[in-house]
Amino acid sequence: MGARKQVDAPPAEFAEAVSQLRGARFRPEVFVEEMPAPQRIAPHAAAVSADVTVDGDDVATGRLVVLYDPAGNDAWQSTFRCVAYVRAAVEPEMVTDALLGGVGWTWLMEALADRGADYLAPSGTVTRVVSESFGGMADDDATAEIEIRASWSPVPGAGGLVDVTRHAEAWGEVLCTAAGLPPVPPGVVAMPTRRGQRGR
């Protein structure tokens, strides 16, 4: 008998997107690893999570999910959709700034533009969270965080293929900006993130 065809093999277009996601380059402070992807949103999905670590402290965290529906999705206006989450600690005084939400959204739009990552149908929210302690924890300082939840549809390039690498690296840039890291100087190239173990 001939070899049985593997019916569960992912479409070539999605397999290429996953390869691009794995090949994205991030700053050394960003530790990225693959994680289980949601199964019910689209026929095919891949996901990664990330932590931004400075001097041994985790200062930001996030995840990126790449969805693919070969039949297309009217809401996406595409066959692909990126779904991103970013959470970072900020100074408590910052969350009282009414402009912070708009600033957080601008971080994403500018990161996508900087990477040349064209997109359609962007959507999302920016949330400011302040935690105050009382009673037996009253001596603890107040803490604050910003959360960015966003989704957008990557636009295929000239060859008709989506370049997921650009979108993943833009998400990584937002993580670093939210964490308060200074921009990478021009001409400096980010290295591939070590996966599976943290560099110390």
Backbone as ProteinMPNN parsed JSONL, in Angstrom:
{"seq_chain_A": "MGARKQVDAPPAEFAEAVSQLRGARFRPEVFVEEMPAPQRIAPHAAAVSADVTVDGDDVATGRLVVLYDPAGNDAWQSTFRCVAYVRAAVEPEMVTDALLGGVGWTWLMEALADRGADYLAPSGTVTRVVSESFGGMADDDATAEIEIRASWSPVPGAGGLVDVTRHAEAWGEVLCTAAGLPPVPPGVVAMPTRRGQRGR", "coords_chain_A": {"N_chain_A": [[0.843, -1.187, 0.0], [0.367, 2.32, -0.629], [1.845, 5.261, 0.876], [-0.012, 6.716, 3.463], [-1.876, 9.666, 3.19], [-1.274, 12.52, 5.154], [-3.769, 13.888, 6.798], [-4.006, 15.883, 8.629], [-2.044, 17.729, 8.242], [-0.86, 21.05, 8.322], [-1.95, 23.854, 6.285], [0.212, 25.06, 3.675], [0.628, 27.81, 3.631], [0.037, 28.628, 6.234], [1.906, 27.105, 7.643], [4.264, 28.308, 6.78], [3.93, 30.805, 7.949], [4.109, 30.147, 10.662], [6.762, 29.318, 10.745], [7.997, 31.754, 10.22], [7.216, 33.165, 12.49], [8.628, 31.783, 14.457], [11.167, 32.5, 13.7], [11.478, 35.164, 14.297], [13.227, 38.038, 15.543], [14.324, 39.306, 18.648], [14.985, 41.708, 21.285], [17.719, 41.218, 23.653], [16.679, 41.292, 26.231], [14.216, 40.163, 26.089], [12.498, 37.256, 26.595], [11.316, 34.619, 24.825], [8.923, 32.098, 24.214], [7.288, 29.227, 22.82], [3.786, 28.584, 23.132], [0.725, 26.854, 24.036], [-1.805, 27.262, 21.607], [-4.978, 28.96, 21.239], [-7.814, 26.966, 20.377], [-10.347, 27.207, 19.275], [-10.931, 29.531, 17.966], [-10.053, 29.869, 15.368], [-9.432, 27.831, 12.426], [-6.705, 27.212, 12.349], [-3.919, 27.916, 14.433], [-1.218, 29.57, 16.097], [1.003, 30.292, 18.81], [2.94, 32.447, 20.947], [4.615, 33.284, 23.999], [5.947, 35.9, 26.104], [8.435, 37.314, 28.24], [9.784, 40.243, 29.623], [12.828, 40.919, 30.942], [14.732, 42.681, 33.278], [17.683, 43.228, 34.932], [17.22, 40.897, 36.385], [14.574, 41.098, 37.118], [11.186, 40.628, 36.192], [9.666, 42.79, 34.06], [7.748, 43.19, 32.195], [5.206, 41.452, 30.383], [3.756, 39.251, 27.93], [1.774, 38.031, 25.122], [1.426, 36.55, 21.895], [-0.748, 35.688, 19.364], [-1.21, 33.981, 16.366], [-3.601, 33.695, 13.993], [-5.254, 31.658, 11.555], [-7.422, 31.317, 8.875], [-8.288, 29.605, 6.203], [-10.55, 29.998, 4.674], [-11.103, 32.6, 4.946], [-12.198, 35.564, 6.712], [-14.758, 37.722, 7.38], [-14.766, 39.764, 9.313], [-12.099, 40.006, 9.87], [-11.127, 40.79, 7.417], [-9.354, 39.354, 5.962], [-7.275, 36.37, 5.683], [-5.598, 35.91, 7.723], [-4.95, 36.732, 11.19], [-3.623, 38.666, 13.778], [-3.344, 38.481, 17.254], [-2.734, 40.219, 20.104], [-1.242, 40.67, 23.344], [-0.138, 42.728, 25.955], [1.419, 43.433, 29.0], [2.587, 45.622, 31.455], [4.491, 46.948, 34.161], [4.041, 50.192, 35.504], [4.769, 53.541, 36.658], [2.799, 54.521, 39.463], [1.799, 57.135, 39.306], [1.534, 57.577, 36.615], [-0.813, 56.381, 35.689], [-2.845, 58.087, 36.2], [-2.848, 59.856, 34.216], [-4.74, 61.012, 31.652], [-4.1, 60.671, 29.027], [-2.696, 58.354, 28.751], [-3.82, 55.949, 27.782], [-4.206, 56.448, 25.018], [-1.563, 56.859, 24.338], [-0.465, 54.31, 24.793], [-1.757, 52.848, 22.765], [-0.701, 54.136, 20.556], [1.95, 53.295, 20.722], [1.786, 50.693, 19.668], [0.812, 51.149, 17.034], [2.894, 52.693, 15.964], [5.057, 50.938, 16.224], [4.349, 48.882, 14.442], [4.379, 50.367, 12.081], [7.079, 51.152, 12.017], [8.308, 48.727, 11.529], [7.457, 48.173, 9.035], [5.176, 46.697, 8.805], [2.391, 46.101, 7.367], [-1.156, 46.485, 7.822], [-4.647, 45.654, 8.419], [-7.916, 46.566, 9.658], [-7.504, 47.235, 12.541], [-7.948, 46.732, 16.063], [-8.72, 47.207, 19.532], [-7.947, 47.527, 23.102], [-6.807, 49.634, 25.773], [-5.845, 49.347, 29.027], [-5.701, 50.703, 32.284], [-4.405, 49.9, 35.414], [-4.543, 50.106, 38.898], [-3.261, 49.07, 41.98], [-3.934, 49.08, 45.352], [-2.942, 48.642, 48.745], [-4.256, 47.419, 51.868], [-5.106, 47.198, 55.411], [-3.411, 44.529, 56.905], [-1.556, 44.701, 54.925], [-1.013, 47.284, 54.479], [1.335, 48.731, 54.47], [2.543, 48.188, 52.112], [3.656, 49.393, 48.97], [1.727, 51.195, 46.515], [0.882, 49.742, 43.386], [1.064, 49.798, 39.798], [-0.191, 49.095, 36.526], [-0.103, 48.785, 32.946], [-2.19, 47.574, 30.424], [-2.342, 46.229, 27.252], [-4.446, 45.197, 24.792], [-4.872, 43.867, 21.703], [-5.773, 43.475, 18.219], [-5.146, 42.713, 14.791], [-5.058, 42.598, 11.189], [-2.658, 41.14, 9.238], [-1.287, 42.395, 6.191], [-0.832, 40.897, 3.053], [2.32, 40.693, 1.289], [4.119, 41.734, -1.714], [4.513, 39.288, -2.962], [2.258, 37.943, -2.295], [2.262, 36.664, 0.107], [1.992, 36.652, 3.669], [4.067, 38.434, 5.897], [4.882, 37.379, 8.749], [6.959, 37.718, 10.508], [7.654, 40.469, 10.701], [5.428, 41.492, 12.053], [5.467, 40.096, 14.467], [7.897, 41.003, 15.516], [7.296, 43.684, 15.818], [5.386, 43.539, 17.863], [7.11, 42.633, 19.883], [8.63, 44.926, 20.143], [6.761, 46.699, 21.215], [6.372, 45.511, 23.708], [8.875, 46.059, 24.898], [8.897, 48.857, 24.869], [6.699, 49.426, 26.512], [7.745, 48.414, 28.842], [9.549, 50.302, 29.45], [12.088, 50.359, 28.381], [14.915, 51.823, 26.768], [15.001, 52.961, 23.323], [16.437, 50.851, 20.759], [19.609, 51.672, 19.523], [20.173, 53.139, 16.245], [21.227, 50.929, 13.664], [21.96, 48.864, 15.329], [21.508, 45.435, 15.666], [18.987, 43.241, 16.65], [19.306, 40.144, 18.397], [18.552, 36.634, 17.84], [16.182, 35.364, 20.122], [16.985, 33.335, 22.918], [15.503, 30.251, 23.313], [13.598, 28.141, 25.43], [15.263, 28.127, 27.603], [16.292, 30.466, 30.08], [18.559, 33.079, 29.576], [21.207, 33.89, 31.722]], "CA_chain_A": [[0.0, 0.0, 0.0], [1.116, 3.565, -0.648], [1.846, 6.016, 2.121], [-1.286, 7.392, 3.725], [-1.75, 11.118, 3.239], [-1.524, 13.068, 6.492], [-4.865, 14.835, 6.6], [-3.918, 16.959, 9.609], [-0.944, 18.63, 7.931], [-1.365, 22.419, 8.164], [-1.741, 24.434, 4.957], [1.569, 25.58, 3.479], [0.66, 29.229, 3.963], [0.103, 28.739, 7.695], [3.188, 26.537, 8.066], [5.264, 29.336, 6.542], [3.719, 31.846, 8.965], [4.654, 29.626, 11.916], [8.21, 29.374, 10.598], [8.381, 33.157, 10.364], [7.03, 33.513, 13.894], [9.749, 31.199, 15.193], [12.401, 33.142, 13.288], [11.504, 36.577, 14.668], [14.341, 38.428, 16.405], [13.933, 40.209, 19.72], [16.073, 42.199, 22.115], [18.178, 40.216, 24.625], [15.872, 41.333, 27.456], [12.931, 39.51, 25.819], [12.541, 35.793, 26.562], [10.123, 34.177, 24.092], [8.768, 30.65, 24.06], [6.007, 28.822, 22.251], [2.765, 28.201, 24.095], [-0.459, 26.309, 23.353], [-2.651, 28.276, 20.976], [-6.425, 28.704, 21.354], [-8.217, 26.029, 19.328], [-11.717, 27.382, 18.785], [-11.122, 30.836, 17.322], [-9.789, 29.711, 13.936], [-9.012, 26.453, 12.121], [-5.28, 27.037, 12.618], [-3.402, 28.973, 15.31], [0.084, 29.387, 16.746], [1.133, 31.327, 19.834], [4.156, 32.56, 21.746], [4.533, 34.176, 25.157], [7.221, 36.585, 26.313], [8.706, 38.089, 29.447], [10.89, 41.181, 29.509], [13.545, 40.859, 32.208], [15.803, 43.664, 33.461], [18.365, 43.027, 36.219], [16.614, 39.78, 37.092], [13.161, 41.34, 37.42], [10.253, 40.653, 35.069], [9.038, 44.11, 34.034], [6.629, 43.162, 31.253], [4.877, 40.122, 29.881], [2.793, 39.335, 26.839], [1.613, 36.865, 24.261], [1.007, 36.847, 20.53], [-1.4, 34.557, 18.707], [-1.421, 34.142, 14.928], [-4.749, 32.89, 13.568], [-5.366, 31.484, 10.109], [-8.636, 30.682, 8.377], [-8.138, 29.62, 4.746], [-11.785, 30.444, 4.047], [-11.24, 34.033, 5.145], [-13.099, 36.008, 7.78], [-15.203, 39.075, 7.027], [-14.361, 40.719, 10.344], [-10.65, 40.194, 9.742], [-10.815, 41.287, 6.071], [-8.134, 38.632, 5.61], [-7.226, 34.988, 6.151], [-4.746, 35.926, 8.912], [-5.232, 37.72, 12.234], [-2.72, 38.679, 14.931], [-3.983, 38.881, 18.51], [-1.606, 40.498, 20.986], [-1.461, 41.121, 24.718], [1.059, 43.269, 26.597], [1.197, 43.982, 30.339], [3.841, 46.122, 32.004], [4.408, 47.804, 35.342], [4.337, 51.605, 35.284], [4.694, 54.328, 37.876], [1.394, 54.78, 39.794], [1.391, 58.475, 38.889], [1.248, 57.585, 35.182], [-2.155, 55.915, 35.349], [-3.8, 59.19, 36.334], [-2.761, 60.645, 32.984], [-5.818, 60.624, 30.745], [-3.553, 60.403, 27.703], [-1.923, 57.121, 28.748], [-4.447, 54.966, 26.902], [-3.861, 56.786, 23.638], [-0.124, 56.644, 24.172], [-0.257, 52.866, 24.672], [-2.199, 52.426, 21.437], [0.267, 54.696, 19.615], [3.13, 52.423, 20.739], [1.559, 49.589, 18.746], [0.715, 51.642, 15.666], [4.222, 53.126, 15.536], [5.912, 49.758, 16.097], [3.989, 48.237, 13.184], [4.869, 51.226, 10.996], [8.545, 51.095, 12.011], [8.727, 47.442, 10.972], [6.89, 47.987, 7.711], [4.17, 45.638, 8.933], [1.1, 46.655, 6.946], [-2.256, 45.803, 8.494], [-6.031, 46.077, 8.227], [-8.902, 46.337, 10.72], [-6.97, 47.177, 13.905], [-8.942, 46.854, 17.128], [-8.111, 46.881, 20.81], [-8.194, 48.334, 24.297], [-5.686, 49.896, 26.667], [-6.399, 49.402, 30.378], [-4.799, 51.128, 33.354], [-4.791, 49.221, 36.652], [-3.817, 50.508, 40.098], [-3.54, 48.213, 43.126], [-3.559, 49.653, 46.644], [-2.993, 47.644, 49.813], [-4.884, 47.895, 53.105], [-5.042, 46.269, 56.535], [-2.091, 44.01, 57.201], [-0.646, 44.985, 53.808], [-1.086, 48.726, 54.261], [2.669, 49.312, 54.268], [3.014, 47.913, 50.749], [3.464, 50.501, 48.033], [0.763, 51.005, 45.43], [1.468, 49.301, 42.118], [0.24, 50.149, 38.639], [0.137, 48.379, 35.293], [-0.824, 49.092, 31.719], [-2.479, 46.372, 29.645], [-2.735, 46.497, 25.868], [-5.02, 44.047, 24.095], [-5.097, 44.363, 20.346], [-5.75, 42.531, 17.107], [-5.069, 43.345, 13.485], [-4.892, 41.624, 10.111], [-1.493, 41.411, 8.397], [-1.534, 42.524, 4.756], [0.179, 40.168, 2.283], [3.264, 41.492, 0.528], [4.051, 41.675, -3.174], [4.431, 37.901, -3.387], [1.004, 37.364, -1.859], [2.427, 36.0, 1.394], [2.065, 37.496, 4.867], [5.356, 38.378, 6.591], [4.562, 37.377, 10.172], [8.133, 38.164, 11.254], [7.545, 41.913, 10.963], [4.37, 41.732, 13.039], [5.952, 39.58, 15.744], [8.934, 41.894, 16.022], [6.614, 44.906, 16.261], [4.844, 43.203, 19.191], [8.239, 42.638, 20.804], [9.011, 46.32, 20.369], [5.773, 47.265, 22.135], [6.713, 44.976, 25.027], [10.024, 46.784, 25.43], [8.497, 50.243, 25.103], [5.851, 49.426, 27.707], [8.617, 48.124, 29.986], [10.373, 51.468, 29.718], [13.442, 50.207, 27.852], [15.244, 52.829, 25.753], [15.029, 52.399, 21.965], [17.702, 50.31, 20.281], [20.264, 52.646, 18.643], [20.19, 52.773, 14.824], [22.348, 50.093, 13.255], [22.111, 47.723, 16.225], [20.614, 44.359, 15.253], [18.569, 42.34, 17.731], [19.699, 38.756, 18.187], [17.467, 35.682, 18.109], [15.996, 35.074, 21.543], [17.198, 31.952, 23.334], [14.231, 29.65, 23.682], [13.696, 26.915, 26.211], [15.901, 28.426, 28.875], [16.593, 31.889, 30.215], [19.97, 33.441, 29.704], [21.476, 34.568, 33.008]], "C_chain_A": [[0.878, 1.237, 0.0], [1.015, 4.265, 0.698], [0.522, 6.757, 2.269], [-1.046, 8.895, 3.831], [-2.094, 11.62, 4.64], [-2.563, 14.181, 6.383], [-4.757, 16.021, 7.549], [-2.773, 17.928, 9.33], [-1.486, 20.038, 7.711], [-1.137, 22.934, 6.747], [-0.353, 25.07, 4.866], [1.671, 27.045, 3.894], [0.77, 29.433, 5.477], [1.432, 28.197, 8.212], [4.311, 27.553, 7.873], [5.148, 30.446, 7.576], [4.29, 31.408, 10.31], [6.174, 29.672, 11.881], [8.717, 30.8, 10.775], [8.263, 33.603, 11.818], [8.203, 33.005, 14.723], [11.07, 31.898, 14.87], [12.508, 34.608, 13.658], [12.648, 36.857, 15.643], [13.872, 39.474, 17.419], [15.161, 40.674, 20.49], [16.469, 41.146, 23.15], [17.339, 40.175, 25.898], [14.562, 40.555, 27.318], [13.132, 37.999, 25.692], [11.231, 35.297, 25.963], [10.098, 32.656, 24.03], [7.393, 30.339, 23.5], [5.064, 28.384, 23.366], [1.585, 27.607, 23.338], [-1.334, 27.433, 22.811], [-4.123, 27.946, 21.189], [-6.901, 27.903, 20.146], [-9.561, 26.342, 18.675], [-11.95, 28.695, 18.042], [-10.981, 30.728, 15.811], [-9.343, 28.275, 13.68], [-7.544, 26.177, 12.444], [-4.786, 28.213, 13.465], [-2.046, 28.582, 15.866], [0.255, 30.535, 17.726], [2.495, 31.281, 20.501], [3.856, 33.474, 22.934], [5.902, 34.804, 25.356], [7.246, 37.255, 27.674], [9.88, 39.007, 29.152], [11.545, 41.263, 30.886], [14.692, 41.863, 32.226], [16.384, 43.482, 34.855], [17.687, 41.944, 37.062], [15.155, 39.938, 37.436], [12.329, 41.31, 36.14], [9.489, 41.966, 35.1], [7.888, 44.2, 33.04], [6.413, 41.732, 30.794], [3.869, 40.266, 28.755], [2.66, 38.029, 26.101], [1.129, 37.347, 22.891], [0.446, 35.582, 19.912], [-1.582, 34.899, 17.232], [-2.51, 33.163, 14.512], [-4.788, 32.801, 12.048], [-6.636, 30.732, 9.765], [-8.574, 30.731, 6.855], [-9.384, 30.078, 4.015], [-11.969, 31.956, 4.171], [-12.247, 34.344, 6.238], [-13.473, 37.454, 7.5], [-14.736, 40.113, 8.032], [-12.866, 41.014, 10.257], [-10.28, 40.939, 8.465], [-9.573, 40.592, 5.518], [-8.284, 37.171, 6.011], [-6.389, 34.867, 7.422], [-5.211, 36.993, 9.896], [-4.191, 37.563, 13.339], [-3.495, 39.182, 16.146], [-2.88, 39.027, 19.551], [-2.07, 40.974, 22.357], [-0.122, 41.572, 25.281], [0.665, 43.8, 27.97], [2.541, 44.407, 30.917], [3.572, 46.982, 33.226], [4.775, 49.237, 34.963], [4.284, 52.319, 36.629], [3.235, 54.648, 38.186], [0.908, 56.157, 39.331], [0.982, 58.508, 37.417], [-0.195, 57.232, 34.864], [-3.208, 56.996, 35.533], [-3.788, 60.079, 35.106], [-3.806, 60.15, 31.997], [-5.304, 60.261, 29.357], [-2.857, 59.047, 27.608], [-2.511, 56.07, 27.816], [-4.089, 55.207, 25.444], [-2.394, 56.564, 23.35], [0.167, 55.156, 23.983], [-0.654, 52.344, 23.303], [-1.217, 52.914, 20.367], [1.538, 53.853, 19.573], [2.977, 51.301, 19.716], [1.548, 50.076, 17.3], [2.088, 52.052, 15.128], [5.167, 51.946, 15.356], [5.621, 49.025, 14.794], [4.516, 49.043, 11.998], [6.391, 51.142, 10.884], [9.055, 49.82, 11.363], [8.232, 47.228, 9.544], [5.854, 46.889, 7.68], [2.791, 46.226, 8.61], [-0.04, 45.821, 7.528], [-3.603, 46.404, 8.107], [-6.808, 45.859, 9.526], [-8.298, 46.242, 12.118], [-8.065, 47.408, 14.933], [-8.272, 46.557, 18.456], [-8.503, 47.804, 21.943], [-6.88, 48.544, 25.035], [-6.279, 50.134, 28.051], [-5.321, 49.826, 31.362], [-5.301, 50.537, 34.658], [-3.915, 49.716, 37.797], [-4.233, 49.592, 41.231], [-3.024, 48.884, 44.397], [-3.772, 48.604, 47.724], [-3.538, 48.248, 51.105], [-4.716, 46.84, 54.199], [-3.613, 45.848, 56.802], [-1.077, 44.266, 56.11], [-0.544, 46.481, 53.539], [0.275, 49.366, 54.004], [3.21, 49.063, 52.865], [2.723, 49.102, 49.839], [2.396, 50.155, 47.002], [1.514, 50.571, 44.175], [0.514, 49.649, 40.982], [0.734, 49.394, 37.41], [-0.659, 48.948, 34.129], [-1.0, 47.787, 30.96], [-2.957, 46.791, 28.259], [-3.225, 45.191, 25.258], [-5.4, 44.522, 22.703], [-5.134, 43.22, 19.344], [-5.736, 43.32, 15.803], [-4.813, 42.267, 12.444], [-3.681, 41.994, 9.264], [-1.881, 41.462, 6.919], [-0.448, 41.768, 3.991], [1.084, 41.124, 1.502], [3.11, 41.276, -0.96], [3.914, 40.241, -3.685], [3.155, 37.199, -2.963], [1.073, 36.649, -0.531], [2.518, 37.028, 2.518], [3.435, 37.324, 5.517], [5.102, 38.507, 8.09], [5.735, 37.892, 11.009], [8.022, 39.633, 11.634], [6.537, 42.2, 12.069], [4.792, 41.238, 14.421], [7.0, 40.503, 16.343], [8.351, 43.234, 16.47], [6.01, 44.696, 17.651], [5.957, 43.201, 20.233], [8.696, 44.051, 21.131], [8.048, 46.996, 21.345], [6.037, 46.778, 23.558], [7.838, 45.784, 25.674], [9.69, 48.235, 25.722], [7.655, 50.343, 26.368], [6.665, 49.198, 28.966], [9.536, 49.289, 30.319], [11.805, 51.348, 29.231], [13.716, 51.281, 26.803], [15.271, 52.186, 24.377], [16.406, 51.862, 21.618], [18.336, 51.329, 19.337], [20.237, 52.192, 17.184], [21.43, 51.949, 14.485], [22.584, 48.891, 14.137], [21.071, 46.672, 15.856], [20.275, 43.479, 16.448], [18.965, 40.917, 17.378], [18.51, 37.83, 18.426], [17.39, 35.39, 19.605], [16.274, 33.614, 21.815], [15.867, 31.389, 23.834], [14.478, 28.399, 24.503], [14.442, 27.1, 27.521], [16.233, 29.915, 28.9], [18.1, 32.069, 30.275], [20.165, 34.18, 31.005], [22.766, 35.34, 32.913]], "O_chain_A": [[1.982, 1.231, 0.545], [0.2, 3.901, 1.546], [0.012, 7.346, 1.317], [-0.106, 9.332, 4.495], [-3.083, 11.194, 5.236], [-2.259, 15.284, 5.928], [-5.358, 17.065, 7.295], [-2.554, 18.858, 10.107], [-2.469, 20.211, 6.99], [-0.209, 22.483, 6.075], [0.185, 25.556, 5.862], [2.686, 27.468, 4.446], [1.505, 30.305, 5.941], [2.019, 28.774, 9.127], [5.21, 27.651, 8.708], [6.163, 30.974, 8.032], [4.891, 32.214, 11.019], [6.808, 30.025, 12.876], [9.749, 31.024, 11.408], [9.117, 34.337, 12.316], [8.712, 33.715, 15.591], [11.991, 31.885, 15.686], [13.522, 35.242, 13.367], [12.993, 36.009, 16.466], [13.127, 40.396, 17.088], [16.242, 40.099, 20.361], [15.664, 40.28, 23.494], [17.286, 39.147, 26.573], [13.875, 40.314, 28.311], [13.841, 37.526, 24.803], [10.16, 35.527, 26.526], [11.127, 32.013, 23.819], [6.447, 31.104, 23.689], [5.494, 27.882, 24.404], [1.449, 27.825, 22.134], [-1.569, 28.433, 23.49], [-4.481, 26.774, 21.307], [-6.448, 28.132, 19.025], [-9.875, 25.789, 17.621], [-13.048, 28.94, 17.544], [-11.69, 31.4, 15.061], [-8.923, 27.578, 14.605], [-7.178, 25.049, 12.774], [-5.181, 29.358, 13.244], [-1.765, 27.402, 16.078], [-0.278, 31.624, 17.512], [3.121, 30.226, 20.608], [2.964, 34.32, 22.878], [6.902, 34.303, 24.841], [6.221, 37.702, 28.189], [10.851, 38.603, 28.512], [10.902, 41.628, 31.87], [15.518, 41.897, 31.313], [15.662, 43.571, 35.848], [17.591, 42.058, 38.284], [14.545, 39.02, 37.985], [12.716, 41.893, 35.127], [8.749, 42.236, 36.046], [7.138, 45.176, 33.043], [7.33, 40.911, 30.817], [3.202, 41.294, 28.643], [3.338, 37.048, 26.406], [0.512, 38.404, 22.762], [1.087, 34.532, 19.933], [-2.055, 35.984, 16.894], [-2.358, 31.951, 14.66], [-4.407, 33.737, 11.345], [-6.896, 29.65, 10.292], [-8.786, 31.792, 6.269], [-9.304, 30.504, 2.862], [-12.882, 32.526, 3.574], [-13.043, 33.492, 6.634], [-12.599, 38.315, 7.395], [-14.353, 41.22, 7.652], [-12.425, 42.129, 10.536], [-9.264, 41.631, 8.414], [-8.835, 41.161, 4.713], [-9.289, 36.78, 6.604], [-6.453, 33.855, 8.119], [-5.783, 38.012, 9.509], [-3.914, 36.448, 13.78], [-4.209, 40.182, 16.072], [-2.171, 38.065, 19.846], [-3.128, 41.586, 22.509], [0.895, 40.9, 25.114], [-0.315, 44.534, 28.093], [3.512, 43.652, 30.876], [2.548, 47.66, 33.31], [5.708, 49.463, 34.193], [3.808, 51.762, 37.618], [2.489, 55.012, 37.277], [-0.266, 56.321, 39.001], [0.186, 59.354, 37.008], [-0.751, 57.723, 33.881], [-4.34, 56.844, 35.074], [-4.632, 60.965, 34.973], [-3.76, 59.001, 31.558], [-6.011, 59.606, 28.59], [-2.469, 58.626, 26.518], [-1.766, 55.37, 27.13], [-3.715, 54.28, 24.725], [-2.021, 56.136, 22.258], [0.955, 54.782, 23.114], [0.033, 51.493, 22.739], [-0.935, 52.207, 19.4], [2.145, 53.706, 18.513], [3.916, 50.99, 18.983], [2.199, 49.485, 16.438], [2.407, 51.786, 13.969], [5.989, 51.944, 14.44], [6.548, 48.591, 14.111], [5.032, 48.48, 11.034], [6.929, 51.069, 9.779], [10.106, 49.821, 10.722], [8.551, 46.218, 8.918], [5.669, 46.225, 6.66], [2.119, 46.776, 9.483], [0.089, 44.61, 7.705], [-3.685, 47.499, 7.55], [-6.405, 45.07, 10.38], [-8.55, 45.264, 12.822], [-8.994, 48.182, 14.704], [-7.352, 45.741, 18.513], [-9.285, 48.739, 21.767], [-5.96, 47.733, 24.933], [-7.117, 51.019, 28.227], [-4.179, 49.373, 31.289], [-6.483, 50.654, 34.981], [-2.69, 49.742, 37.681], [-5.424, 49.355, 41.431], [-1.843, 49.213, 44.508], [-4.676, 47.775, 47.625], [-3.317, 49.422, 51.401], [-4.244, 45.732, 53.942], [-2.714, 46.681, 56.915], [0.122, 44.079, 56.317], [-0.045, 46.895, 52.493], [0.354, 50.428, 53.387], [4.216, 49.653, 52.47], [1.67, 49.732, 49.936], [2.188, 48.991, 46.662], [2.647, 50.992, 43.94], [-0.693, 49.777, 41.186], [1.921, 49.098, 37.277], [-1.738, 49.514, 34.305], [-0.07, 46.987, 30.863], [-3.867, 47.609, 28.123], [-2.495, 44.201, 25.219], [-6.165, 45.474, 22.551], [-4.595, 42.14, 19.589], [-6.244, 44.438, 15.725], [-4.4, 41.156, 12.778], [-3.671, 43.052, 8.635], [-2.701, 40.669, 6.456], [0.738, 41.972, 4.251], [0.669, 42.215, 1.11], [2.116, 40.715, -1.423], [3.28, 40.001, -4.712], [2.975, 36.011, -3.229], [0.078, 36.088, -0.073], [3.048, 38.125, 2.339], [3.914, 36.201, 5.672], [5.106, 39.611, 8.634], [5.532, 38.439, 12.093], [8.275, 39.994, 12.783], [6.771, 43.056, 12.921], [4.509, 41.885, 15.429], [6.99, 40.757, 17.547], [8.864, 43.851, 17.404], [6.11, 45.568, 18.513], [5.774, 43.709, 21.339], [9.101, 44.338, 22.258], [8.47, 47.774, 22.2], [5.934, 47.554, 24.508], [7.762, 46.145, 26.849], [10.152, 48.788, 26.721], [7.865, 51.23, 27.195], [6.331, 49.716, 30.032], [10.22, 49.275, 31.342], [12.657, 52.146, 29.621], [12.824, 51.614, 26.024], [15.536, 50.99, 24.263], [17.418, 52.353, 22.116], [17.661, 51.809, 18.426], [20.275, 50.993, 16.911], [22.532, 52.234, 14.954], [23.323, 47.982, 13.758], [19.885, 46.983, 15.747], [21.164, 43.027, 17.17], [18.961, 40.531, 16.209], [17.569, 38.193, 19.131], [18.411, 35.195, 20.265], [15.859, 32.745, 21.049], [15.201, 31.991, 24.675], [15.459, 27.686, 24.288], [14.269, 26.312, 28.451], [16.429, 30.536, 27.856], [18.813, 31.313, 30.936], [19.345, 35.028, 31.355], [23.175, 35.981, 33.881]]}, "name": "protein", "num_of_chains": 1, "seq": "MGARKQVDAPPAEFAEAVSQLRGARFRPEVFVEEMPAPQRIAPHAAAVSADVTVDGDDVATGRLVVLYDPAGNDAWQSTFRCVAYVRAAVEPEMVTDALLGGVGWTWLMEALADRGADYLAPSGTVTRVVSESFGGMADDDATAEIEIRASWSPVPGAGGLVDVTRHAEAWGEVLCTAAGLPPVPPGVVAMPTRRGQRGR"}
